[in-house]
Amino acid sequence: MTTLVNRPNTALLVIDVQNGVMGHAHDRDTVVANIATLVDKARAAGVEVVWVQHNSEELPRDSESWQYVPELVRSAAEPLVHKAYADSFEETDLEPVLAARGIGRLVVAGAQTDECVRSTLHGAIVRGYDATLVGDAHTTEDLTPYGAPPPDKVIAHTNLYWRYHRAPGRTAGTVTTAEVDFTAGSGAGRP
């Protein structure tokens, strides 16, 4: 139901699963394994996998902390988008990358739930994309010392919020890794 014209395709968007981001992430190994499963499913179905990689003072380009976790290996043919802001669309080439491939539906996984994942989901919806969050394939670190809820609560709240998020002419929702079916028309088992 995307509002974008001539964009029938789906992509898996993998956001910031980098060493420096995932080092203290909640349930890191399970989330990385789920993302690896999604990447395998997307590749098997011929669905684009688009990788997003954050650059910052804490994640300087080409440093060890900037690198993707070793369990996830990008194919040279898969697009890589570099970003410096939470929203993966902000001052990046993500939109042209998606447009060139006719992509109007995004299946989103990665880190951090309460920053880059949420910002990118909202960025996608306001730009006319359908956006499905994979509820067991995103994570965040413990920010309780700064007044945030525990990571599991942040993740659960985001999943609940996105499950019921709606925008005119677009679909959103939350699914699990097991429910994602890239061979289905919507790109997910249930939008």
Secondary structure, DSSP 8 states (H G I E B T S, - for coil): --SSTT--EEEEEEE--BHHHHTTBTTHHHHHHHHHHHHHHHHHHT-EEEEEEE-SSSS-TTSTTTSB-TT----TTS-EEEESSSSTTTTSSHHHHHHHTTEEEEEEEEE-IIIIIHHHHHHHHHTT-EEEEEEEEEE-B--GGGT---HHHHHHHHHHHHHT--BTTB-EEEE-TTT--TTSTTSSS--
